[in-house]
Amino acid sequence: MFGITPMPIYDPEQEVSYLKDFMVFFKPGDIVKWKPIDREEYDRIAASCEAGTYTPRIAKVDFDLEDFNVDMAGTNAKLMEALNGA
């Protein structure tokens, strides 16, 4: 992975609200969708993180390999809906 993020993704002290249960933002099996942001949004998120008020959007998704193998396009569409917040 290359790039930077304005939000902490690692917190060994587990003081960041969304990292209290697991010190690393990504857990085994997570599906991650990156999106480009401009400098203004980066600064807004960074300030919100600094203030302790930022909460990343996390969507719980149940993935079933058998369902995926039966209907790859349909499964991908459902994953994209969850990832895009639809």
Secondary structure, 3 states (H helix, E strand, C coil): CCCCCCCCCECCCCCCHHHCCCCECCCCCCCCCCCCCCHHHHHHHHHHHHHCCCCCCCCCCCCCHHHHHHCHHHHHHHHHHHHHCC
